Amino acid sequence: MKSIGKILLFVFFILCMFLLKPRQDVVFEAIDMSQYIRLFEEDRDFVLCIDENSTFTGTYTLKADTVFLSYSEMAKSSLAVRNHKRSDIHSNLPGRLYIDEDASIIESSDGQLFTAEISVDLREAPKEETAYNPSELRDYREQILAFVGLKQ
């Protein structure tokens, strides 16, 4: 009987490990003393914590170095935040954050107070645009034709 209890305890422990593990698809993370933001790759979700106890979730859109936040709900909150009207809370949340890679910070660009130091940045680097150059195209065509043996 003791062995069955040990096995059940072990299975319960393993299930808890899988159910309670943190998300592994973090694309971007910035942390400050009392606030943080995490951007996730899957479903373009984010978690934003302000004032240590107020956590908000939603989806984001990333364009160049600007993150646009769309809030879906308030996940956890302190008693002080719960006493305010929901519209007041959402009006004080940042809707747009600017990523300053030179200073290694992210900060709100719409007047709200949010600033945090970047700790993880796994975003894809923007692709550089190259201007069309007809002479390069001609050179590549000559190289391809020479390789195939059809030089004109």
BELNORCOR-V626029 format. One record per backbone hydrogen bond with DSSP energy under -1.0 kcal/mol. CO is the residue of the C=O (numbers start at 1). NH is the residue of the N-H. Records with the same first field share a line. If there is no record, write none. Layout:
CO = NH, NH
This chain:
1 = 5
2 = 6
3 = 7
4 = 8
5 = 9
6 = 10
7 = 11
8 = 12
9 = 13
10 = 14
11 = 15
12 = 16
13 = 17
14 = 18
15 = 19
16 = 20
25 = 41
27 = 122
28 = 39
29 = 119, 120
30 = 37
31 = 117
34 = 52
35 = 32
36 = 49
37 = 30
38 = 47
39 = 27, 28
41 = 44
42 = 45
44 = 60
45 = 40
46 = 58
47 = 38
48 = 56
49 = 36
50 = 54
51 = 53
54 = 50
55 = 75, 76
56 = 48
57 = 72, 73
58 = 46
59 = 70
61 = 68
63 = 66
65 = 99
66 = 63
67 = 97
68 = 61
70 = 59
73 = 57
76 = 55
78 = 82
79 = 83
81 = 84
85 = 89
86 = 90
87 = 91
95 = 69
96 = 109
97 = 67
98 = 107
100 = 105
104 = 118
105 = 100
106 = 116
107 = 98
112 = 114
114 = 108
116 = 106
117 = 31
120 = 29
133 = 137
134 = 138
135 = 139
136 = 140
137 = 141
138 = 142
139 = 143
140 = 144
141 = 145
142 = 146
143 = 147
144 = 148
145 = 149, 150
